[in-house]
Each structure stands twice: as structure tokens, then as C-alpha cells.
Amino acid sequence: MSGLLVREAVSADLGAIVALQREDVIREVHEDDVPVSAYRAAFDEITDDPRQQLLVGELDGEVVATAQVTWVRRLTYVGGEMGIVESVRVRSDLRGRGLGEQLMRHVLDLARGRGAVRVELTTNAQRTAARRFYDRLGFTASHVGMTYYLGGAR
């Protein structure tokens, strides 16, 4: 098995990204019968936004991982830029092989390259293995995340 190639997502990756999202056992929306095309507008908006990066990890030419990073400038840290990482996924049959670490190290390298002061993420409290994974990478549970649902599909 060769190393993970991390790159910006392109239009042809949408189906693979949706498939990775649908593998998740902790989902707030169960949309298995929704066609992939229903995600197209969101995909286009994300990939057209210079403050966002939708990344995919390829292994032997196949998309097997994904993460979304939003770059936000805040007044905190004297106007420092921060990366917010969302939707980190590695194909379930390939977990435990270091691919998630390669993907996240790429994200951290992107942040350093931009001069970002912080990278933050949230993970569901039920994801104990994910929390151990992020701890091992050097993330700290420094804040308490709160969610307020506004309705709609969940």
C-alpha cells in the first residue's frame, strides 16, 4: 500500500465523498435515498469559496478519505487565522492504517503554511476512538462545544 495522496476535491469526487459521509454510523441526517446530485450546489459553493478547502485522500487512484477545512480570521490572537476542520472521514475498511493521520498532518501543514495560529475541530462525544486519535496528534479538549438545532432535516 502506497502513501495517501491528499489533494483538493474536484467535481468527479463528489460521489466518493458522499459515500464516505454515508458510512458514518453517527449521522444527524439519514439521507441514503437522496441522489448524489442533491449535494452538487453545496459542493460547488464549498469548492468555489477561497476560504474553504474540501480535501480528498487518494490511495492507488481511489478516494478513500476526506476532510473539509474552513479558514476563519478572528479578532482573537490579534486577528489570527484559524482552520476549522469538519467531516474527517476514512473509508471504514481502511481505518487503523495511518491514513487519517496522514490526512490530518496535511491539514496541519496547510495551516502552518498559511501562518494560521490554531486548528480546531469538534468530534461527537460518542466517538471515543476519534478522540483518542486527535489526542495522539496533539489536539487538546480545550473547549466545550454546544449545538443549537434550528429544525429542518436531521
Phi and psi in degrees as a GROMACS rama.xvg file:
@    title "Ramachandran Plot"
@    xaxis  label "Phi"
@    yaxis  label "Psi"
@TYPE xy
-84.7474  175.254  SER-2
-72.0474  163.703  GLY-3
-77.3663  129.842  LEU-4
-96.5927  114.877  LEU-5
-100.918  130.997  VAL-6
-148.565  168.995  ARG-7
-68.2783  141.467  GLU-8
-69.6633  145.504  ALA-9
-119.442  166.877  VAL-10
-49.4947  -41.0192  SER-11
-66.5108  -13.515  ALA-12
-84.226  -10.6624  ASP-13
-54.098  -47.2979  LEU-14
-59.2021  -42.1514  GLY-15
-67.7462  -38.4517  ALA-16
-64.904  -45.2157  ILE-17
-61.9917  -40.6085  VAL-18
-61.8174  -40.2671  ALA-19
-64.4312  -40.1754  LEU-20
-63.9433  -39.2751  GLN-21
-72.6988  -18.7036  ARG-22
-71.0158  -19.663  GLU-23
-63.9265  127.717  ASP-24
-80.1677  -20.8329  VAL-25
-105.3  94.2239  ILE-26
-123.575  143.861  ARG-27
-88.3093  -21.3487  GLU-28
-128.736  127.723  VAL-29
-103.455  99.9449  HIS-30
-119.805  34.6651  GLU-31
-57.7577  -29.2959  ASP-32
-90.7389  0.842834  ASP-33
-78.0261  129.531  VAL-34
-66.5699  148.603  PRO-35
-55.3236  -32.7882  VAL-36
-60.1603  -22.4811  SER-37
-67.0437  -18.1069  ALA-38
-90.7498  -7.3886  TYR-39
-58.4209  -46.1805  ARG-40
-62.4065  -42.8842  ALA-41
-65.3544  -43.2818  ALA-42
-57.6724  -47.9115  PHE-43
-63.0966  -40.8197  ASP-44
-64.328  -43.6646  GLU-45
-64.6813  -49.0881  ILE-46
-73.3096  -20.2113  THR-47
-84.6631  -13.5897  ASP-48
-85.6522  118.311  ASP-49
-67.0821  -12.7088  PRO-50
-92.8739  5.19339  ARG-51
-129.999  148.515  GLN-52
-132.451  123.745  GLN-53
-102.676  112.768  LEU-54
-104.841  149.546  LEU-55
-128.266  150.95  VAL-56
-111.252  126.618  GLY-57
-107.475  138.347  GLU-58
-127.998  118.741  LEU-59
51.4987  41.3623  ASP-60
82.7954  1.80591  GLY-61
-115.528  135.314  GLU-62
-72.785  119.439  VAL-63
-127.056  -0.556861  VAL-64
-153.378  158.584  ALA-65
-155.903  156.591  THR-66
-158.55  149.196  ALA-67
-116.695  132.001  GLN-68
-122.247  128.882  VAL-69
-112.054  128.105  THR-70
-96.5033  121.878  TRP-71
-126.222  132.231  VAL-72
-98.9061  130.31  ARG-73
-126.122  161.717  ARG-74
-70.6101  -22.3827  LEU-75
-57.6972  148.15  THR-76
57.592  40.6028  TYR-77
54.1088  48.1628  VAL-78
79.2625  23.3363  GLY-79
-69.1696  150.531  GLY-80
-89.1931  142.847  GLU-81
-129.025  147.523  MET-82
-101.87  131.457  GLY-83
-111.068  118.406  ILE-84
-99.4987  131.857  VAL-85
-134.746  160.299  GLU-86
53.3262  46.9788  SER-87
-78.4691  123.766  VAL-88
-140.533  141.66  ARG-89
-127.438  136.403  VAL-90
-51.3485  134.585  ARG-91
-57.8216  -36.2377  SER-92
-77.6986  -4.82648  ASP-93
-113.313  3.92144  LEU-94
-67.9972  151.678  ARG-95
86.0174  7.08462  GLY-96
-109.566  8.7227  ARG-97
89.1656  3.76407  GLY-98
-70.2225  -40.5758  LEU-99
-62.3122  -38.8417  GLY-100
-64.7116  -42.4551  GLU-101
-60.9845  -42.2737  GLN-102
-62.8184  -47.392  LEU-103
-69.6944  -34.9275  MET-104
-64.2576  -34.7487  ARG-105
-63.0564  -44.9586  HIS-106
-59.5443  -45.3852  VAL-107
-63.5586  -37.5808  LEU-108
-65.0739  -40.023  ASP-109
-59.7737  -43.765  LEU-110
-62.6309  -46.2622  ALA-111
-60.3875  -41.8017  ARG-112
-63.0885  -29.2579  GLY-113
-86.5681  -8.29357  ARG-114
77.2995  21.5984  GLY-115
-64.6633  149.639  ALA-116
-94.8911  -16.9407  VAL-117
-160.195  148.426  ARG-118
-122.828  130.084  VAL-119
-129.399  157.964  GLU-120
-155.786  163.016  LEU-121
-121.077  152.59  THR-122
-140.118  145.97  THR-123
-58.1277  136.444  ASN-124
-58.9156  -23.0393  ALA-125
-74.1651  -16.2329  GLN-126
-85.9228  73.4769  ARG-127
-65.6442  -38.1883  THR-128
-66.5272  -39.3034  ALA-129
-64.9435  -39.1146  ALA-130
-64.9048  -40.7303  ARG-131
-62.9076  -39.781  ARG-132
-59.8465  -50.2341  PHE-133
-66.6988  -36.1527  TYR-134
-59.0985  -46.1546  ASP-135
-60.9503  -31.267  ARG-136
-80.2036  -8.13266  LEU-137
106.104  2.53816  GLY-138
-72.8724  148.874  PHE-139
-122.48  146.41  THR-140
-81.6011  77.156  ALA-141
-94.1135  -17.2012  SER-142
-131.931  163.238  HIS-143
-108.019  121.023  VAL-144
-84.1175  143.999  GLY-145
-127.381  145.896  MET-146
-129.211  136.04  THR-147
-123.797  111.864  TYR-148
-83.9269  131.993  TYR-149
-96.9719  5.57412  LEU-150
102.456  -165.184  GLY-151
82.1454  -168.326  GLY-152
-66.3484  127.97  ALA-153
